[in-house]
Amino acid sequence: MCKNILVIMVMFAIVIGCEKELEVISILPISESDMPEEVAAFFEEHLPGVSEYGNGSGCFFLDDEKNKSLMINSIDELKAAMYSPFELPDIDFGKYTLVIGQHLVGGTAYRVREHNIVIKPEGIELNISVEKPDGTYWVICPVYYWGLYPKLAQEFINVNLIVK
């Protein structure tokens, strides 16, 4: 009888251990009010189309890859990824990871409304929600996004574009 109880307890412990391994964590970017003002101002000014006014240059990234999502963990990685004739903001890469990128969509009025990181046992996913306004002209163009997240060590395994 004691052996049966011990076997059941061990099996229960294994099941609980497996459930913890399958835990999924969702992380939102640091709010702009919680980061240095110069960081938010830099990306609002220089990254194309991140503000309602469409500021920035279409030549932000050095390469011409149309869909890209980058996890930047140092100022050198940021410099290597972008065309930078301007002074870069002071980002504490010891605490944060910069997630930045672009994705092709079917209209000029699409806007990124939110994004988040989902950490799963198999890796990290980036979910990007874009809003498709009514009455847009069909033309292929990129939407841009950026955010500071708590320090991340892994690369993305999947990027999901969610059109709302």
Secondary structure, 3 states (H helix, E strand, C coil): CHHHHHHHHHHHHHHHHHHHHCCCEEECCCCHHHCCHHHHHHHHHHCCCCCCCCCCCCCCECCCCCCEEEEECCHHHHHHHECCCCCCCCCCCCCEEEEEEEEEECCCCCEEEEEEEEEECCEEEEEEEEECCCCCCCCCEEEEEEEEEECCCCCEEEEEEEEC
